[in-house]
Amino acid sequence: MKKIIHLSDLHMGYGDLGDRFGCIANNIIFAKQPAEQYVIVITGDIVDNAFAGSGYDEPEAHIERLRTAGYTVLVAPGNHDYGTGNLANKKYVRLFWQKLVKKPNVRYPNVDIVENIAFVGLDSMAKELHWYDALFANGELGERQIRRLGDILNRKSVKQCDYRVVYLHHHPFDPLPFHELKDSKELGQMLRKCGNVDAILYGHNHAGKKRNGTWGIARCYDAGTATRKDGSAGYHRVIDLTRDARLDYDGDFHGSY
């Protein structure tokens, strides 16, 4: 069974965080072998400013290095990935999909079944791309995406998997002013209704807290900022869904930088 490495909020392009992620990638490649046994899930804010002319180039190079080494890498978009963090622009959406998701026409929820684990990625920026949404770092999935999430979790191919993991950028718990997932209540209602989700992974708040057991989900993990932007908390949790959640641990792939 595949193990999961959860990272979030890399913010490459800010200071030396691109170099920091390069070090993290090197340490993952060194320490976690064979690579084919791992799925790396990155829950958004991979770049710090999508408006920068070559903002996706360095992240693409590092992530492709991990993929070439044999790791499956799944990514969800964050508020910085479509803009500056407070200001988003629709023109960056497909560019992000093309260069980092590697699915130019991806539709969310995005489903990948990897060795009998169903990974369901959400776009928590889907309804935050209008001019009147541009001033804050909120997220919103939208009614259509939440409804499709329910349909996907009830799909035969997904229900037959041993495990189901939902991942997104915006923190569904402990909302901060102007940084919350606007429809977290509706998301929670859908996940409780389906009742078959084993883990929910997210970032955004740079706090790194666990909320295990919320909404009846055994694993609820905020990765913080994996590159420790501005000294904030950052975790690289290694998750084995076949074992008790108390045995998940921080891989601490920072090394020296």
Secondary structure, 3 states (H helix, E strand, C coil): CCEEEEECCCCECCCCHHHHHHHHHHHHHHHCCCHHHEEEEEECCCECCCCCCCCCHHHHHHHHHHHHCCCEEEEECCCCCCECCCCECHHHHHHHHHHHHCCCCCCCCEEEEECCEEEEECCCCCCCCCHHHCCCCCECCCHHHHHHHHHHHCCHHHHCCCEEEEECCCCCCCCCCCCCECCHHHHHHHHHHHCCCCEEEECCCCCCCECCCHHHCCEEEECECCCCHHHCCECCEEECCCCCHHHCEECCCCCCC
